[in-house]
């Protein structure tokens, strides 16, 4: 298994590159205890003690990035990672349902904003005199 051997030999730069993140992102996740920091090897022929990462580290880093893309917070991701070790599917489902509810609320908010903007764009296109309804609406709302 050549691929596994190559992955087992990754430095932090290789891990970051393989997962499509920056080195500082890897270090940040390590500081947050989402990603383990391997020990530096010591002994004969190991001068410099360069940390090495393996396929599990790549998978974990990709999991973190995917969970972030789904909108989970780093705290929730930490909990999901801990749940994986305990196989607590009920809590994992609960976290997923909470995230789905938050996404549904955000979608409703965006749909409302879209409908409001469509209404304003239609009012703007009627050609009536006076200031543009879109600009007036943003001025009143402060944003």
C-alpha positions in Angstrom: 0.0 0.0 0.0 2.2 2.8 -1.3 -0.4 5.5 -0.6 -0.6 4.6 3.1 3.2 4.7 3.5 3.3 8.1 1.8 0.5 9.5 4.1 2.3 8.1 7.2 5.3 10.2 6.3 3.6 13.6 6.1 5.1 16.6 7.7 2.7 19.4 8.9 3.2 21.0 5.5 2.3 17.8 3.7 -0.7 17.3 5.9 -2.0 20.8 5.3 -1.4 20.5 1.5 -3.2 17.1 1.4 -6.2 18.4 3.3 -6.3 21.7 1.3 -5.6 24.0 4.3 -2.8 26.2 5.5 -0.2 25.2 8.1 -1.5 27.8 10.5 -5.0 26.2 10.2 -3.5 22.8 11.3 -1.8 24.5 14.2 -4.9 26.3 15.2 -6.9 23.0 15.2 -4.1 21.5 17.3 -4.3 24.4 19.8 -8.1 23.9 20.0 -7.4 20.2 20.6 -9.4 19.1 17.6 -6.4 17.6 15.9 -3.7 15.8 17.9 -0.1 17.0 17.9 2.2 14.0 17.3 5.3 13.6 19.5 8.6 14.5 18.1 10.6 11.3 17.5 13.8 10.9 19.4 16.6 8.4 18.9 19.3 7.4 16.5 18.9 8.7 13.0 16.1 11.1 14.1 17.9 14.4 14.3 15.6 17.3 14.2 12.6 15.3 15.5 10.2 16.2 12.8 6.6 15.3 13.6 4.9 13.0 11.2 1.2 12.7 10.4 -0.7 9.7 9.0 -3.9 8.9 7.2 -6.0 9.2 10.4 -4.8 12.8 10.8 -5.7 13.5 7.1 -9.2 12.0 7.7 -9.7 14.0 10.9 -8.7 17.2 9.3 -11.0 16.6 6.4 -13.8 15.8 8.8 -13.2 19.1 10.7 -13.3 21.1 7.4 -16.5 19.3 6.2 -18.2 19.8 9.5 -17.3 23.5 9.4 -18.7 23.7 5.8 -22.0 22.3 7.2 -22.0 25.1 9.7 -21.0 23.3 12.9 -19.0 25.4 15.4 -15.6 24.3 16.5 -17.1 23.4 19.9 -19.7 21.2 18.2 -17.1 19.6 16.0 -15.0 18.8 19.2 -18.1 17.2 20.6 -18.8 15.2 17.5 -15.2 14.0 17.5 -15.5 12.9 21.1 -18.8 11.2 20.4 -17.2 9.2 17.6 -15.1 7.5 20.3 -18.1 6.7 22.4 -20.5 5.8 19.5 -23.2 8.1 21.0 -25.4 8.3 18.0 -28.3 9.8 19.8 -26.2 12.9 20.7 -24.8 13.1 17.2 -28.3 13.0 15.8 -29.4 15.7 18.2 -26.5 18.0 17.1 -27.3 17.3 13.5 -31.0 18.2 14.1 -30.0 21.4 15.9 -27.8 22.3 12.9 -30.7 21.6 10.5 -33.0 23.8 12.5 -30.4 26.6 12.4 -30.1 26.1 8.6 -33.9 26.2 8.2 -34.1 29.5 10.1 -31.3 31.0 8.0 -33.0 29.8 4.8 -36.3 31.4 5.9 -34.3 34.6 6.7 -32.7 34.6 3.3 -36.0 33.9 1.6 -37.5 36.9 3.4 -34.6 39.1 2.4 -34.9 37.9 -1.2 -38.7 38.6 -1.3 -38.1 42.1 0.1 -35.4 42.9 -2.4 -37.6 41.6 -5.3 -40.4 43.9 -4.1 -38.0 46.9 -3.9 -36.5 46.1 -7.3 -40.0 46.0 -8.8 -40.9 49.3 -7.1 -37.7 50.8 -8.5 -38.6 49.7 -12.0 -42.0 51.4 -12.0 -40.3 54.7 -12.9 -42.2 56.9 -10.5 -40.5 60.1 -9.4 -38.5 60.5 -6.2 -35.7 58.6 -4.7 -35.0 55.0 -5.5 -36.9 52.7 -3.1 -33.9 50.4 -2.8 -31.6 53.1 -1.6 -34.3 54.7 0.6 -34.9 51.3 2.3 -31.2 50.7 3.0 -30.8 54.2 4.4 -33.7 53.7 6.8 -32.5 50.3 8.0 -28.9 51.6 8.5 -27.4 49.0 6.2 
